[in-house]
Amino acid sequence: MKQIDVKSSQDTGKAIYDSSIILFNDTAYRVNIRVFDREAEGETKANAILILKQTQNGRMLILTKDSIYTRNGGYVQFADFNNDGIKDLLVFYTDGARANPRFHLYLINTKLHRLIPVKGFEELTNAEFDSKNNIIISVGLSGSDYYSFYRITRKNKLINLGHSFEVRESHSNEHADSVRYNNAIKAILKDNKTE
């Protein structure tokens, strides 16, 4: 995943963190993430605004505007999560006590020049994408490791594929854990859940 840190600027004495990212390989399209309260704590209150804008004939059109929470000013990454070969936009949401990062996910639609938010993705910890099997793997680290599996449908909805399991760190056996993981993937593929 490519990471871009949000840069800072000064606005009437209060620090505002603002990013400007070119999308679609076209300078007319930019995503701005403006963090207006970097010190905000609590995931229920928005402290930033994400805006996708297009400049056309000297005029600016707002294509997407979303109020979000991002802890400590956040940063962005790009990685494909819907298996279309296009890297999507991830905006840092928060993390937990054991470094369990979570992100807001916006699918990048290059044909329509749009960002599509994926609701619920911000609840997934340490999300990684298995493109071979079209499965998103989320691993929550605590006293145990909690594995769960998801997919994004053609309608851009996040679905839980089931077959979650827990690995207790005190009882961890690398071979047995690998077998459990492989069995979960096989069961998901057998279920053939695509929507």
URHU-V305103 format. One record per pair of residues at least 12 apart in sequence whose C-alpha atoms are under 6 Angstrom apart, sorted by the first residue. I is the first residue (numbers start at 1). GAP is how many residues later the second one is. Records with the same first field share a line. If there is no record, write none. Layout:
BEGIN
I: GAP, GAP
END
This chain:
BEGIN
1: 76, 77, 78
2: 75, 76
3: 73, 74
4: 71, 72
5: 70
6: 13, 69
7: 12
16: 19, 20
17: 17, 18
18: 15, 16
19: 13, 14
20: 12
28: 26, 27
29: 24, 25
30: 22, 23
31: 20, 21
32: 18, 19
33: 16, 17
34: 14, 15
35: 12, 13
36: 12
38: 34, 35
46: 21, 22, 23
47: 22
48: 19, 20, 21
49: 17, 18, 19
50: 15, 16
51: 13, 14
52: 12
70: 22, 23
71: 22, 23
74: 18
75: 17
76: 14, 15
77: 13
78: 12
81: 48
82: 70
83: 48
88: 19, 20
89: 16, 17
90: 13, 14, 15
91: 12, 13
100: 25, 26
101: 24, 25
102: 20, 22, 23
103: 19
104: 18
105: 12, 13
124: 14
125: 13, 14, 15
126: 12, 13
135: 15, 16
136: 13, 14, 15
137: 12
144: 23, 24, 25
145: 21, 22
146: 20
147: 17, 18
148: 16
149: 12
153: 42
163: 21
END
